[in-house]
């Protein structure tokens, strides 16, 4: 399995006035968390099924997301990305609230779905 790290991911694209949930507490989640902390961006929670703590954040279970007030969820998983997005959409999270780090960029799930549909 190839390991992908978003070394050039740019958190400057994220509005500082929004509140973020990070879904995934692995290497990508840790990288994204550190980037957001550097920019003093509001992190509401870190979510993962298996991890209990990431840096100074207690990690919560996915089913607790729906008790939170947030603007965007950043999905930080390559392996489980599809399942996480399906879980969120199935539980009525709007597509435009789901953000995926994509190499040098960030993109909403809704934009990806549109690109795939248009070929």
C-alpha positions in Angstrom: 0.0 0.0 0.0 1.4 3.4 -1.0 1.6 6.0 1.7 0.4 9.4 0.7 1.3 12.5 2.8 -0.1 15.9 1.8 3.2 17.7 2.2 2.1 20.6 0.0 -1.5 20.9 1.2 -2.4 24.5 1.7 -4.6 25.5 4.6 -4.6 29.1 3.3 -7.7 28.1 1.2 -9.8 27.6 4.3 -11.7 30.6 5.7 -10.5 31.4 9.2 -14.0 32.4 10.3 -15.4 28.8 9.9 -15.4 26.0 12.5 -13.9 22.7 11.4 -14.2 19.0 12.4 -11.3 16.8 11.4 -12.4 13.3 10.6 -9.5 10.9 10.8 -6.8 10.8 13.4 -4.1 9.1 11.5 -1.0 10.7 9.7 -3.2 12.8 7.4 -5.4 14.0 10.2 -2.4 14.9 12.4 -0.8 16.9 9.5 -4.1 18.7 8.8 -4.6 19.4 12.5 -1.1 20.9 12.8 -1.7 23.1 9.7 -5.0 24.4 11.1 -3.4 25.1 14.5 -0.6 27.1 12.9 -3.2 29.3 11.2 -5.2 29.6 14.4 -8.3 28.1 12.8 -11.2 26.9 15.0 -11.2 23.2 15.4 -14.4 21.9 17.0 -13.4 18.3 17.3 -11.3 15.4 15.9 -13.2 12.3 15.0 -12.1 8.7 14.6 -13.4 5.2 15.4 -10.2 3.9 16.8 -8.0 6.6 18.2 -8.5 8.2 21.6 -6.2 11.2 21.5 -4.4 13.3 18.8 -1.9 15.8 20.0 -3.9 17.7 22.8 -7.3 16.8 21.4 -9.6 14.1 22.8 -10.9 12.2 19.8 -14.6 11.5 19.7 -16.6 8.7 18.1 -18.2 9.4 14.7 -21.8 9.2 16.0 -21.1 12.2 18.2 -20.5 14.5 15.2 -24.2 15.3 15.0 -24.3 16.9 18.4 -21.7 19.5 17.2 -22.0 22.9 15.6 -19.5 23.2 12.7 -19.2 24.6 9.2 -17.0 22.0 7.5 -15.8 18.4 8.0 -12.3 17.7 6.6 -12.1 14.0 5.8 -8.5 13.0 6.4 -8.3 9.4 5.2 -7.3 7.8 2.0 -8.3 4.3 2.8 -11.7 5.0 4.4 -12.6 8.2 2.5 -15.5 6.7 0.6 -17.0 5.0 3.6 -16.7 8.2 5.7 -18.3 10.4 3.1 -21.1 7.9 2.6 -21.6 7.8 6.4 -21.8 11.6 6.6 -24.2 12.0 3.7 -26.4 9.1 4.9 -26.6 11.0 8.2 -27.7 14.2 6.5 -24.5 16.2 6.4 -24.7 18.4 3.4 -22.2 17.7 0.6 -20.9 21.2 0.6 -19.8 20.8 4.3 -17.6 17.8 3.4 -14.0 18.9 2.5 -11.3 16.6 1.1 -7.6 17.6 1.1 -6.4 16.8 -2.4 -2.6 17.2 -2.9 -2.0 21.0 -3.2 -5.6 21.8 -2.8 -8.8 21.4 -0.8 -12.0 20.6 -2.5 -15.6 19.9 -1.4 -17.2 16.6 -2.0 -19.9 18.3 -4.0 -17.3 19.7 -6.4 -15.7 16.2 -6.8 -19.0 14.6 -7.6 -19.7 17.3 -10.2 -16.3 16.7 -11.9 -16.8 13.0 -11.9 -20.3 13.4 -13.4 -19.0 15.7 -16.1 -16.2 13.3 -17.0 
